[in-house]
Amino acid sequence: MFWFLLLAMVVVVAAVTLAVIGGGRSAILQDVAPEQLVDPLPATRPVGRADVEALRLPVAARGYRMTDVDEALGRLGAELAERDARIAELESALAGAQATRAGGPDLLKEPDLPQEHQEHQEHQGRSQTPWQAPWQPQQEPHQQGQPPANPGNSAAAPRPDEEGGR
């Protein structure tokens, strides 16, 4: 009985060894054919609504095949980004054309100030923007040669006893 079990074990080990090694007659593993048979989106033209509605992705054992889903979503995302860029380009060109037609070539020219505003600026002796919106706070002119007062920083303000120059 012992010899029978030993002979059976040797036969099994030899069979497994030949199966793993492959007998040396053929290549170890052959290349598999690609699983994707047909590209679901047209390659020769932009993707349209009908193409997206007709899109059917192949199902694998655990759901949809990730490579097919990634390819389809990548292609759709790239085409949508391209279309968004084109739409933005056309909208800016349209806005520029409308602004040129409505405002004429003097659109970027500085507006003429009323005489009283020009006199007020000359009287103040400071340069400021030619027009200030009513909701923007008015800035007080500084005394010539002195920095603006900083109420939050007492170290920057001169003390009365230090003004004498001791």
FENVENJO-V891187 format. One record per residue. N is the residue number from 1. RES is the residue in one small letter. SS is DSSP state (h for helix, s for strand, l for the rest). PSI is psi in degrees with one decimal (* if undefined). NEAR is the number of other ideal C-beta (glycine too) atoms within 12 Angstrom. Layout:
n/res/ss/psi/near
N/RES/SS/PSI/NEAR
N/RES/SS/PSI/NEAR
This chain:
n/res/ss/psi/near
1/m/l/-40.4/7
2/f/h/-43.4/8
3/w/h/-33.3/9
4/f/h/-45.1/10
5/l/h/-38.0/11
6/l/h/-42.7/12
7/l/h/-40.1/13
8/a/h/-38.9/14
9/m/h/-39.3/14
10/v/h/-40.7/14
11/v/h/-42.8/14
12/v/h/-43.7/14
13/v/h/-40.7/14
14/a/h/-41.4/15
15/a/h/-42.1/14
16/v/h/-41.2/12
17/t/h/-44.2/14
18/l/h/-36.7/14
19/a/h/-39.3/11
20/v/h/-46.5/12
21/i/h/-30.6/13
22/g/l/7.1/13
23/g/l/-7.6/13
24/g/l/4.0/10
25/r/l/-30.0/8
26/s/l/174.6/9
27/a/l/160.6/9
28/i/l/-58.2/11
29/l/l/137.7/7
30/q/l/152.1/8
31/d/l/138.5/7
32/v/l/149.9/7
33/a/l/147.2/7
34/p/l/143.2/12
35/e/l/-21.4/14
36/q/l/115.4/20
37/l/l/-43.9/10
38/v/l/137.2/15
39/d/l/122.5/19
40/p/l/-18.3/26
41/l/l/143.9/28
42/p/l/136.7/18
43/a/l/-17.0/13
44/t/l/-9.0/8
45/r/l/165.4/10
46/p/l/152.6/19
47/v/l/134.7/27
48/g/l/178.2/15
49/r/h/-39.6/11
50/a/h/-34.6/12
51/d/h/-40.2/21
52/v/h/-40.2/20
53/e/h/-31.5/11
54/a/h/-3.3/15
55/l/l/120.2/24
56/r/l/115.5/15
57/l/l/143.1/23
58/p/l/146.1/22
59/v/s/137.2/13
60/a/s/-174.0/14
61/a/l/-33.3/8
62/r/l/28.7/7
63/g/s/-152.0/11
64/y/s/150.1/19
65/r/l/125.3/20
66/m/h/-37.5/18
67/t/h/-40.1/18
68/d/h/-42.8/26
69/v/h/-43.6/21
70/d/h/-41.6/15
71/e/h/-46.5/22
72/a/h/-45.5/28
73/l/h/-36.5/21
74/g/h/-43.5/17
75/r/h/-45.6/24
76/l/h/-41.2/23
77/g/h/-41.7/15
78/a/h/-42.5/17
79/e/h/-36.8/24
80/l/h/-39.6/17
81/a/h/-39.5/14
82/e/h/-42.4/16
83/r/h/-39.5/17
84/d/h/-41.0/14
85/a/h/-41.1/14
86/r/h/-41.0/15
87/i/h/-44.1/14
88/a/h/-39.4/14
89/e/h/-44.9/14
90/l/h/-38.9/14
91/e/h/-40.0/14
92/s/h/-36.1/14
93/a/h/-39.9/14
94/l/h/-43.4/14
95/a/h/-39.1/15
96/g/h/-40.9/15
97/a/h/-40.2/13
98/q/h/-38.6/13
99/a/h/-39.7/16
100/t/h/-41.8/15
101/r/h/-40.9/12
102/a/h/-41.8/12
103/g/h/-19.7/15
104/g/l/-173.2/10
105/p/h/-14.2/10
106/d/h/18.5/12
107/l/h/-37.3/14
108/l/h/0.2/10
109/k/l/145.2/10
110/e/l/135.3/10
111/p/l/149.3/13
112/d/l/135.6/11
113/l/l/147.0/17
114/p/l/154.9/12
115/q/h/-40.8/10
116/e/h/-33.5/10
117/h/h/-38.3/18
118/q/h/-42.0/15
119/e/h/-37.8/12
120/h/h/-40.6/18
121/q/h/-41.9/20
122/e/h/-37.5/14
123/h/h/-39.0/11
124/q/h/-29.0/17
125/g/l/30.1/13
126/r/l/158.1/16
127/s/l/131.6/10
128/q/l/172.9/19
129/t/l/149.2/15
130/p/l/-24.9/16
131/w/l/135.8/15
132/q/l/131.4/15
133/a/l/146.6/9
134/p/l/-22.6/7
135/w/l/-8.0/6
136/q/l/138.5/10
137/p/l/143.7/8
138/q/l/138.8/14
139/q/l/136.4/13
140/e/l/139.0/11
141/p/l/145.4/16
142/h/l/153.5/14
143/q/l/144.5/11
144/q/l/127.3/9
145/g/l/-5.7/6
146/q/l/138.0/12
147/p/l/162.2/12
148/p/l/147.7/15
149/a/l/140.0/14
150/n/l/95.2/13
151/p/l/-24.1/8
152/g/l/-14.7/9
153/n/l/99.1/11
154/s/l/-20.2/10
155/a/l/-28.6/9
156/a/l/-27.5/14
157/a/l/135.7/16
158/p/l/139.4/16
159/r/l/153.3/11
160/p/l/-35.6/8
161/d/l/-17.3/8
162/e/l/-13.2/11
163/e/l/-23.3/9
164/g/l/-16.8/8
165/g/l/32.6/6
166/r/l/*/7
